Amino acid sequence: QVHLVESGGGLVQAGGSLRLSCVASVSIADINYMGWYRQAPGKQRELVATITWGGITNYGDSVKGRFTISRENAKVTMYLQMNNLKPEDTAVYYCKAVTYRLEVNWGQGTQVTVSS
């Protein structure tokens, strides 16, 4: 099982930026891909972005051009740089890691609140 620890959430004004981090407890060799998902009150959890350790990325339509996902292989850490934040980006952001054995692991979530 992969233990994931997220950090970097907080309160920011619209137009501002935040960077989220997610550290995984296993070797990079065990992970197929990682990603960020978010869930706003009363809504379903949705894709924000994913990244493979080879660097292939995928973004949800609502964040394209504003958010950038990246990873640091040596630290088994994934980042989400969020720019030009909007109030509709307010949600709990979750880190997800999928191993090559297709085990799905989630972090505890970090709150991002964007004020207008």
N, C-alpha and C positions, 0 to 999 in steps of 0.2 A: 504494500500500500504506500502511496505517495502522500507525504504531509506537505501541505502548501501554506505558506504564510504571506498574506498580502499586507501592503502598507501604502500610505500616500494619499488616502482619501481626505476629504475635508470640505470646508465651505469656501466658495469662491464666487465672485461676481460674474455676471454674464460678460463674455469676451475674455475672461481670464484663462489661465492654464493650470493644469495639475499633472503630476506624473505618478502613476501607480507602479508598484513593484510587486513581484511574486517570486518567492524563493521556494524551490522544490528540494525535498530531502533526499532524493535519490540521484544516481548517476545519470548524466545526460544520455548515456547509452540505453537507458531503460525507457526513455520517453519518445513517443512517436510525434506528438505535437502538443502544444499548449495554446490556451486562448483566454480571452476575456469575454465575459457575458455580463449582462446587467438586468436587474429587475426593479421596475418602478412599482409603487403601491397600486394594487389592483390590476396589474398587467402581468403577462407571461414573461418569463426569462427570455432574453433575446441575445443573439450574437452581436458582439462588438467587433472582435477581430481574433484571428488565429494565426499561429506561426509554427512552422516545422523547424526542427533544429538545422535543417538545410537552408532555412531562410525564406521559404515560400510563405507568402502572407495572403490573407483573405480578410475583407472588411465588410461589415454591415453597411447598407446603403446610407443610413442616416449619419454615419461618422466619416465617410470617405472624404478625404481632403482636409480633415480637421484632426484626426487621431492617427498616431503612428505606433505600431507595435514593433518591438525589437526584442532581442535576447542576447544574453551574455553567456556563452556556452560554458566557460570555465567556472562560472559561479552558479550555473544552472538557475539562472534568474531571467525572468521575462519582465518587460516594461511596457507601459502604455502611456505615451505622451499625448495629452489631451489639450488641444489649443482651441481658441475661439469657442469656449464652452457656452452652452445655451441652457436655459432653465429646463428644457425637455431632456437634457442629459442627466438630470437628477435621478439617482437610483442607487441601489446597492450593487457594487461591481464585484463579480466573482471570478476568481482564477480557476481554470480547469486544466487538468493534465491527463492525457490519454497515453497509456503505455503501449508497447508493442504487443503485449498480451491482451490488449483492448480493455484494460481496466480503466474505469473513469473515476477520477478523483476531483473533489471540489475544495476550495478554500472556504474560510469562514465568512468572507465578504468584507468589503470596506465601503463605507457610505460616502457618496459624492453628492453634494448639494450645491446647486447653482442658483444664486439669487438674481432676480431681474432688476 
